[in-house]
């Protein structure tokens, strides 16, 4: 069965390298190119110009100006966006349609999105809300597809095109260099490659905080892509490699800074190394056959590993880590038929996990080896999916998209530490999900859309076997079941002349959510939690944005979001009775306003003001997470930024962005550290 799946499985998104065949007003969120104005999903598009304007330090930072997205940072090198109330493994991240998510992703905030270099991104597409019928497990809060740059994006003409970029940020005294080349050998063959060096030093906080010690780290990134296209065929080969060195998790250490009553950790050191390598081959065939008009076959190998080095308060230490190798293949088939545009196929992902723990005394002498690392050792995780979707134009004004998916999962582990005993484990699950989405063009300027979609998340190796103390001490839980979600959504878009607007209301029912509940027991300063499928509840919200072009050169805009949710949790103070409490780390009410001004055809000015309300709606676990969340909740704040871009020649781009203009001391809700104070970011890009 696995061999068949390896031969006949499908890619989650359409090929991301075919920009010349897809209009910028089209998105691939429904697996086929759908005009943004007709799309029945709530979708955010972030293109390369948006990214340049933000001057982001990392890929998670790119999403922080998106409605209903909270830009949480456990550490300065570990960003984990919350999308519609969810983070960690409840959001799905794709790179050119290939899953970054694997079976060791954690439930809470994690650092994995930071392993994607912002310099390689051409475009980001974000689907909000459950989309498991399209993309399988984990697609609950949102699905993010990063579409990487292609050599033919640089130029369609034969030649060699070098490029150099530099970024400096004053608050962290950071230096980022990027060297890139594109070589177009002919109209059929192109190459693109690059290398990034990143040196982030300890940053200065706002107000009177001064320098936050033990927050800097280094990162290197390398990438290569070859594209061959001729006639009906296109072949893509790509390679990416990232390594983060000694990223501190400061809030667990004595170097943390107290903020509005937060507690200070007691460890002497907690640093993390992290690496990621991705290699894939993709073949696109546009020659019609009676069963399909287009096929996209992708084969990939993804390797991700991490090593945590910790020195405890008594000067003993440990090294804990794991490696996950993921083999995947996929095939998507698309056919225009008498009953609509049909997309169907299969996919298969196979994880192999190895983990370890080594304990040392205060003199650095090895004292013991653990049964496992923070997840099971010598473990495997299989996931396979079968998918079909139909896209129908019922009338010229009504678009209907409906589909379903069947997934199976198998987990197996040879070494799990259950109460100090070495235990084997295996289990399997399946899921059937569906969705119906529709849009109606009321007028050429106005579209209403809505629908219902299901989401699910199968228990992964982290849920089942985790033995670690990150934000909480987790113990293996081998009897967990899948989580289920059903979301209802209705929205409207309007665009006429100089005015545009969008608003959407969403409501997600939650069943069998795996909830971490405090036990009242602490190991050091870290709470011990238990995991149970008790989290029935809901989360809902409203979001909207509007923009108006005052003149052809000046546009003003505003964005706003509000959400609230409650789920069942176990209260240890009441004998572990079930109690409904707010969803963990809910995004506070947020408003962003901005103004973009093209002063000349070479000088562009932009201003952003962000207003965030206090968040005191806390889950039972949030109330105990005092290293990250102040007692009583996270204070609100207002932050202002301004930036200018200057294009003196067609080969040179200069940018200056000043963040946190008034040096506000603030912390994003749920984060383990404050944000920088006033921060001047200078960048330059030159092409030759």
C-alpha positions in Angstrom: 0.0 0.0 0.0 2.8 2.4 0.9 4.5 1.8 -2.5 1.3 2.6 -4.3 0.9 5.8 -2.3 4.5 6.7 -3.0 3.7 6.4 -6.7 0.3 8.1 -6.7 0.0 10.9 -4.2 -0.6 14.6 -4.6 0.7 18.1 -3.9 -1.3 20.3 -1.5 -1.1 23.5 -3.5 -0.6 24.0 -7.2 2.9 24.6 -8.3 4.2 27.9 -6.8 6.8 28.5 -9.5 4.5 29.3 -12.4 4.0 33.0 -11.8 4.0 33.7 -15.6 0.9 31.4 -15.9 -1.1 32.8 -12.9 -2.3 36.3 -12.6 -1.4 38.2 -9.4 -5.1 38.6 -8.7 -5.4 34.8 -8.5 -4.8 32.5 -5.5 -4.2 28.8 -5.3 -6.0 28.2 -2.0 -8.6 26.0 -3.6 -5.9 24.0 -5.4 -6.8 25.7 -8.7 -6.2 29.3 -9.7 -9.3 31.3 -8.5 -9.6 35.0 -8.8 -9.3 36.7 -5.5 -12.6 38.6 -6.0 -14.4 35.3 -6.5 -12.6 33.2 -3.9 -15.0 31.8 -1.3 -12.3 31.7 1.4 -10.9 34.4 3.6 -7.4 34.7 2.1 -4.5 37.0 2.8 -1.8 37.6 0.1 1.6 39.0 1.1 3.9 39.6 -1.9 7.5 40.5 -2.2 6.9 44.3 -2.1 5.0 43.9 1.2 7.8 41.9 2.6 10.4 44.5 1.6 8.3 47.2 3.2 8.2 45.3 6.5 11.9 44.6 6.6 11.2 41.5 8.7 13.8 39.8 10.9 12.2 36.4 10.4 9.4 34.8 8.4 6.9 34.7 11.4 7.4 38.5 11.6 5.9 38.9 8.1 2.5 37.8 9.4 2.2 40.1 12.4 0.4 42.8 10.4 -2.3 40.3 9.2 -5.8 40.5 10.7 -6.6 37.9 13.3 -2.9 37.0 13.6 -1.0 37.4 16.9 2.8 37.6 16.5 3.8 35.7 19.6 7.6 35.2 20.5 8.6 32.7 23.2 12.1 33.9 22.6 13.6 36.5 20.3 14.6 33.7 17.8 11.4 31.7 18.2 8.3 33.3 16.6 5.0 31.4 16.4 2.0 33.2 14.9 -1.5 32.6 16.4 -4.0 32.4 13.6 -7.6 32.8 14.7 -6.7 31.6 18.2 -4.4 28.7 17.2 -0.7 28.2 17.0 1.9 25.4 16.9 0.6 22.2 15.3 -2.9 23.6 14.9 -1.7 25.7 12.0 -0.2 24.2 8.8 2.9 25.6 7.1 3.8 24.7 3.6 6.9 25.4 1.5 6.0 25.3 -2.2 3.1 23.0 -1.2 5.3 20.7 1.0 4.5 20.3 4.7 6.9 21.9 7.2 4.8 20.3 9.9 5.9 16.9 11.1 4.9 14.6 13.9 7.1 16.2 16.6 5.5 19.7 16.3 4.5 20.9 19.7 1.0 22.0 20.8 2.0 25.5 22.0 4.2 28.1 20.4 7.2 26.7 18.6 10.2 27.9 16.6 10.0 26.0 13.3 8.6 28.7 11.1 11.8 30.7 11.7 13.8 28.2 9.7 12.4 29.6 6.5 14.6 32.4 5.1 12.5 35.6 4.2 14.8 36.3 1.3 13.7 33.2 -0.6 10.0 34.2 -0.4 8.2 35.5 -3.5 4.6 35.3 -2.1 2.7 34.0 0.9 -0.9 32.8 0.7 -2.8 32.4 4.0 -6.1 30.6 4.3 -7.9 31.4 7.6 -10.0 28.8 9.4 -10.2 25.0 9.1 -9.1 23.5 5.8 -8.4 19.9 6.6 -10.5 18.7 3.7 -8.0 20.4 1.4 -4.8 19.9 3.3 -5.2 17.2 6.0 -4.2 17.2 9.6 -3.2 20.4 11.4 -5.0 22.8 9.1 -7.2 24.3 11.8 -6.4 28.0 12.6 -4.9 28.7 9.2 -2.9 27.2 6.4 0.2 29.2 5.2 1.8 28.4 1.8 5.2 30.1 1.2 5.9 30.2 -2.6 9.6 30.6 -3.1 11.4 32.6 -5.8 12.1 31.2 -9.2 15.1 32.2 -11.5 12.5 33.4 -14.1 11.1 35.8 -11.5 14.5 37.6 -11.7 14.5 37.9 -15.5 13.1 36.1 -18.5 16.2 37.0 -20.5 19.4 35.0 -20.9 22.2 36.2 -18.6 23.9 36.2 -15.2 22.1 38.3 -12.5 23.9 38.7 -9.2 22.2 40.4 -6.2 23.5 41.5 -2.8 21.4 42.6 0.2 22.2 44.0 3.7 20.0 44.7 6.7 21.0 46.5 9.9 18.8 47.0 13.0 19.9 49.4 15.7 18.0 47.9 18.7 19.7 44.6 18.4 22.9 45.7 16.6 22.1 43.0 14.0 23.8 42.4 10.6 22.2 40.3 7.9 23.9 39.8 4.5 22.5 38.0 1.5 24.3 37.1 -1.7 22.2 35.7 -4.5 22.7 34.8 -8.2 20.3 34.0 -11.0 21.6 32.4 -14.3 19.2 32.2 -17.2 20.9 29.7 -19.6 18.1 29.9 -22.1 14.4 30.4 -22.3 14.1 26.8 -21.1 16.6 26.6 -18.2 17.3 28.8 -15.2 19.2 28.6 -11.9 18.8 30.6 -8.7 20.9 30.3 -5.6 21.8 32.3 -2.5 23.4 32.3 0.9 22.3 34.4 4.0 24.4 35.2 7.1 22.5 36.6 10.2 24.1 37.9 13.4 21.5 39.0 16.0 22.9 40.5 19.2 21.2 41.1 22.5 18.5 43.7 21.9 17.5 46.8 23.8 13.9 47.0 25.1 11.6 50.0 25.2 11.4 52.5 28.1 13.8 52.0 30.9 14.5 48.3 30.3 17.9 48.7 28.5 19.6 45.6 27.1 17.9 42.2 27.4 20.9 39.8 28.1 21.1 36.4 26.5 18.8 37.1 23.6 21.1 37.1 20.6 21.9 34.3 18.2 23.3 33.4 14.7 21.6 31.9 11.7 22.8 30.8 8.3 20.6 29.9 5.3 21.4 28.5 1.9 19.2 27.7 -1.1 19.3 26.6 -4.7 16.6 26.1 -7.4 16.8 24.9 -11.0 13.8 25.3 -13.4 13.5 23.6 -16.8 10.5 24.1 -18.9 9.7 23.2 -22.5 6.4 22.6 -24.2 3.9 21.0 -21.9 6.5 20.2 -19.2 8.2 21.9 -16.3 10.7 20.3 -14.0 11.8 22.0 -10.7 14.7 20.9 -8.5 15.2 22.8 -5.2 17.3 22.6 -2.1 17.2 24.6 1.2 19.3 24.5 4.3 19.0 26.5 7.5 20.9 26.4 10.8 20.2 28.4 14.0 23.0 28.4 16.6 22.5 28.9 20.3 19.0 30.5 20.3 18.4 31.4 24.0 15.0 30.7 25.6 15.6 33.5 28.0 12.4 33.5 30.1 13.5 30.1 31.6 16.8 31.6 32.8 17.9 34.0 35.5 18.6 36.5 32.7 14.9 37.1 32.1 13.5 40.6 32.8 10.5 41.1 35.0 7.6 42.8 33.2 4.5 43.9 35.1 5.0 41.1 37.7 6.2 38.2 35.5 8.4 35.7 37.4 12.0 35.0 36.6 13.4 31.5 35.6 16.1 29.9 37.6 18.2 28.1 35.0 21.7 29.3 34.1 21.4 28.5 30.4 18.8 27.2 28.0 20.0 27.4 24.3 18.7 25.6 21.3 20.4 24.7 18.0 18.1 23.9 15.1 18.6 22.7 11.6 16.5 22.0 8.6 17.2 20.7 5.1 14.6 20.3 2.3 15.2 18.8 -1.2 12.4 18.2 -3.7 11.7 17.5 -7.3 8.5 18.7 -8.9 7.2 17.8 -12.4 4.3 19.7 -14.0 2.7 18.2 -17.1 0.2 20.4 -18.9 -0.6 18.0 -21.7 -4.3 17.1 -21.5 -5.3 13.5 -21.2 -8.8 12.0 -20.8 -8.4 11.8 -17.0 -6.7 15.1 -16.4 -5.7 18.4 -18.0 -2.8 19.0 -15.7 -0.7 16.8 -13.3 1.8 17.9 -10.7 4.1 15.2 -9.2 6.3 16.1 -6.2 8.9 14.0 -4.4 10.6 15.4 -1.3 13.0 14.6 1.6 12.8 16.9 4.6 15.2 16.7 7.6 14.6 18.7 10.8 16.6 18.4 14.0 17.1 20.3 17.2 19.4 20.2 20.3 18.6 21.8 23.6 21.5 22.6 26.0 20.4 23.4 29.5 22.4 24.3 32.7 20.2 24.0 35.8 20.4 26.2 38.9 22.5 23.5 40.7 25.0 23.6 37.7 24.1 20.1 36.5 23.2 20.0 32.8 21.6 18.0 30.1 21.6 17.7 26.3 18.3 16.8 24.7 17.4 16.5 21.0 15.9 14.7 18.1 16.0 14.3 14.4 13.1 13.8 12.0 13.5 12.6 8.4 10.4 12.9 6.3 9.9 11.2 3.0 6.9 12.4 1.0 5.5 12.3 -2.5 2.4 13.8 -4.0 0.4 14.0 -7.2 -2.5 16.4 -8.0 -4.7 15.9 -11.1 -6.9 18.6 -12.4 -9.6 18.1 -15.1 -12.2 20.5 -16.6 -15.3 18.5 -17.1 -19.0 18.9 -17.8 -19.7 18.9 -14.0 -17.0 21.5 -13.2 -13.3 21.6 -12.6 -12.3 18.5 -10.7 -9.2 18.2 -8.6 -8.3 14.8 -7.1 -5.4 12.7 -5.9 -3.4 11.2 -3.0 -0.5 12.1 -0.7 1.8 10.3 1.6 4.2 11.4 4.4 6.5 9.1 6.4 8.4 10.4 9.5 11.4 8.6 11.1 12.2 10.0 14.5 15.3 9.4 16.7 15.8 11.2 20.0 18.2 11.3 22.9 18.8 12.7 26.4 22.3 12.9 28.1 22.6 14.1 31.7 25.8 15.6 33.2 26.9 16.5 36.7 28.2 20.0 37.6 31.7 19.1 36.5 30.5 18.1 33.0 30.8 14.3 33.6 28.2 12.1 31.9 25.9 10.5 34.5 23.1 8.9 32.4 21.4 8.4 29.1 17.6 8.8 29.0 15.2 6.2 27.5 14.1 8.9 25.1 14.6 12.6 24.3 11.7 15.0 24.6 9.8 12.6 22.2 9.9 8.9 21.7 13.1 7.3 20.3 13.1 5.0 17.3 9.6 6.0 16.2 7.8 6.3 12.9 4.6 8.2 11.9 2.7 7.5 8.6 0.0 9.8 7.2 -1.8 9.4 3.9 -4.7 11.2 2.4 -7.1 10.9 -0.6 -8.8 14.0 -1.9 -11.4 15.1 -4.4 -12.9 18.5 -5.0 -15.3 20.0 -7.6 -15.3 23.7 -8.5 -18.5 24.7 -10.3 -19.7 28.0 -11.9 -23.4 27.6 -11.3 -24.0 30.9 -12.9 -21.6 33.6 -14.1 -22.1 35.2 -10.6 -22.1 32.1 -8.4 -19.1 29.9 -7.7 -19.4 26.7 -5.6 -16.5 24.6 -4.4 -17.1 21.4 -2.5 -15.0 18.4 -1.6 -14.0 15.7 0.8 -10.9 13.9 2.1 -10.1 10.6 3.8 -6.9 10.3 5.9 -5.2 7.5 7.8 -2.5 7.8 10.4 -0.2 5.2 12.1 2.2 5.9 15.0 4.8 3.4 16.2 7.5 3.9 18.8 10.1 1.4 20.3 11.2 3.5 23.3 8.8 5.6 25.4 9.6 6.6 29.0 6.4 5.9 30.9 7.0 6.4 34.6 10.7 5.5 34.2 9.9 2.3 32.3 10.9 1.7 28.7 7.7 0.9 26.8 6.7 0.3 23.2 3.7 1.9 21.6 1.6 1.8 18.4 -1.8 3.1 17.4 -3.8 4.3 14.3 -6.6 6.7 13.5 -8.6 7.8 10.5 -10.6 10.9 9.6 -13.2 11.8 7.0 -13.8 15.6 6.4 -15.7 17.7 3.9 -16.5 21.3 3.0 -18.8 23.5 1.0 -17.9 27.0 0.1 -19.6 29.5 -2.2 -19.3 33.1 -3.4 -21.9 35.3 -5.1 -21.1 38.5 -7.1 -24.0 40.7 -6.1 -22.6 43.4 -8.4 -19.3 43.7 -10.3 -17.9 45.5 -7.2 -19.5 43.5 -4.3 -19.1 39.8 -3.5 -20.5 37.9 -0.5 -19.1 34.5 0.4 -19.4 31.8 3.0 -19.6 28.2 3.9 -18.9 25.4 6.3 -15.6 23.5 6.6 -14.3 20.7 8.8 -10.9 20.5 10.4 -9.2 17.8 12.4 -5.8 17.0 13.9 -4.6 13.5 14.6 -2.5 13.0 17.8 1.2 13.2 16.8 4.3 11.8 18.4 4.7 14.9 20.5 1.2 14.6 21.9 1.6 11.0 22.7 5.2 10.7 24.0 6.5 14.1 24.9 8.6 14.1 28.1 9.9 17.7 28.5 9.6 20.9 30.4 9.3 23.8 28.0 6.5 26.1 29.1 5.1 23.2 31.1 6.2 19.7 32.1 4.5 17.2 29.8 4.4 13.5 30.4 3.6 10.8 27.8 -0.2 10.3 27.2 -0.7 7.2 25.0 -4.5 7.1 24.9 -5.3 10.4 23.1 -7.9 10.7 20.2 -8.1 13.1 17.2 -9.3 16.7 17.6 -12.3 17.8 15.5 -13.4 21.2 14.4 -16.4 22.6 12.3 -16.3 26.2 11.2 -19.0 28.5 9.8 -18.0 31.6 8.0 -19.7 34.5 6.2 -18.0 37.5 4.6 -18.2 40.2 2.0 -15.8 42.1 -0.2 -16.3 45.5 -1.9 -14.1 47.4 -4.3 -15.1 50.4 -6.3 -12.7 53.0 -7.7 -10.6 54.2 -4.8 -12.3 52.4 -2.0 -12.0 48.7 -0.9 -13.3 46.9 2.1 -13.7 43.4 3.5 -15.4 42.0 6.6 -16.0 38.4 7.9 -17.5 36.7 10.8 -16.4 33.2 11.7 -17.4 30.6 14.3 -15.6 27.3 15.0 -17.0 24.5 17.1 -14.3 22.5 19.0 -14.6 18.8 19.9 -12.1 16.6 21.7 -9.4 19.2 21.8 -6.3 18.0 23.6 -6.0 20.3 26.6 -3.1 20.8 28.9 -4.5 21.3 32.4 -2.4 22.3 35.4 -2.0 19.6 38.1 -0.9 21.9 40.9 2.5 20.2 40.9 5.7 22.0 39.9 9.2 20.9 38.9 11.3 23.9 39.9 9.3 26.9 38.6 7.6 24.9 35.8 4.1 23.5 36.2 3.3 19.8 35.5 0.3 19.4 33.2 -1.9 16.5 32.1 -3.3 16.1 28.6 -6.9 15.0 28.0 -9.4 15.1 25.1 -11.8 17.3 27.2 -11.7 20.6 25.3 -15.2 20.9 23.8 -16.0 24.5 23.2 -15.9 27.2 20.6 -13.9 30.2 19.3 -15.4 32.9 17.2 -14.5 36.3 15.9 -14.9 39.2 13.5 -12.3 40.8 11.4 -12.3 43.5 8.7 -10.2 46.0 6.8 -10.8 49.0 4.5 -8.6 51.2 2.4 -9.1 54.4 0.5 -6.9 56.1 -2.1 -7.1 59.8 -1.4 -5.1 60.5 -4.5 -3.3 58.2 -7.0 -0.3 58.5 -4.7 -1.8 58.4 -1.2 -3.7 55.5 0.4 -4.9 55.2 3.9 -6.2 51.9 5.5 -7.4 50.3 8.7 -7.6 46.7 10.0 -9.3 45.4 13.1 -9.9 42.0 14.7 -11.8 40.7 17.7 -12.1 37.1 18.9 -13.2 35.1 21.9 -13.5 31.4 22.8 -14.1 29.0 25.6 -13.2 25.4 26.0 -13.5 22.8 28.8 -10.5 22.4 31.0 -9.7 20.4 34.1 -9.4 22.5 37.3 -7.0 20.9 39.8 -8.4 23.2 42.5 -11.8 21.5 42.1 -10.7 17.9 42.0 -10.0 18.1 38.3 -13.7 18.9 37.6 -14.4 20.2 34.1 -14.7 23.9 33.8 -15.2 26.2 30.8 -12.4 28.8 30.5 -11.1 31.0 27.8 -9.0 29.5 25.0 -5.3 29.7 25.8 -3.4 32.9 24.6 -6.4 34.5 22.8 -5.4 37.5 20.7 -6.5 40.7 22.3 -8.6 43.3 20.3 -6.3 44.9 17.8 -6.6 47.8 15.4 -4.0 48.8 12.8 -4.0 52.0 10.7 -1.6 53.1 8.0 -0.8 55.4 5.2 1.2 54.8 2.1 2.5 57.8 0.1 4.4 57.7 -3.2 6.2 61.0 -2.9 7.8 60.6 -6.3 8.2 57.6 -8.6 11.4 56.8 -6.7 10.5 57.7 -3.0 7.8 55.9 -1.0 6.8 56.7 2.5 4.6 54.5 4.8 3.3 54.9 8.4 1.8 52.3 10.7 0.0 52.7 14.1 -1.0 49.6 16.0 -3.4 49.7 19.0 -3.7 46.5 21.2 -6.1 46.1 24.1 -5.2 44.5 27.4 -5.7 40.7 27.4 -7.0 39.4 30.8 -9.1 36.5 29.4 -6.8 33.7 30.5 -7.1 29.9 30.4 -6.3 28.0 33.6 -2.9 27.2 32.2 -2.2 30.8 31.2 -2.8 32.0 34.8 0.0 29.7 35.9 2.4 30.7 33.0 3.7 33.7 35.0 7.1 33.7 33.3 5.4 34.8 30.1 2.0 36.3 31.1 1.8 38.9 33.9 -0.6 38.2 36.7 -4.0 39.6 35.7 -3.1 39.6 32.0 -0.9 41.3 29.4 -1.2 45.1 29.3 -2.4 46.9 26.2 -0.2 49.2 24.1 0.1 51.5 21.1 3.1 51.4 18.8 4.0 53.7 15.9 6.4 53.1 13.0 7.4 55.0 9.9 9.5 54.0 6.9 10.8 55.3 3.6 12.1 53.6 0.5 14.3 55.2 -2.1 15.1 53.8 -5.6 17.9 56.1 -6.9 18.5 53.7 -9.8 16.8 50.7 -11.2 19.6 48.5 -9.7 19.6 49.9 -6.2 17.0 49.9 -3.4 17.5 51.7 -0.1 15.1 51.5 2.9 14.9 53.0 6.3 12.2 51.8 8.8 11.9 53.1 12.3 9.9 50.8 14.6 8.4 51.8 18.0 9.0 55.5 17.4 8.1 56.5 21.0 10.2 53.7 22.6 7.2 52.0 24.2 8.0 49.1 26.7 5.5 46.4 25.7 5.1 42.6 25.3 3.0 40.7 22.8 0.5 38.5 24.7 1.9 35.1 25.5 5.5 36.0 24.7 8.5 35.1 26.8 10.2 38.5 26.2 9.5 42.1 25.4 9.7 43.7 22.0 12.6 46.0 21.1 12.5 49.7 21.9 13.0 52.3 19.2 14.6 50.4 16.3 16.1 51.9 13.1 16.3 49.3 10.4 18.4 50.2 7.4 18.5 47.9 4.3 20.0 48.0 0.9 19.7 45.7 -2.2 21.8 46.1 -5.3 21.6 44.1 -8.5 24.3 43.9 -11.1 
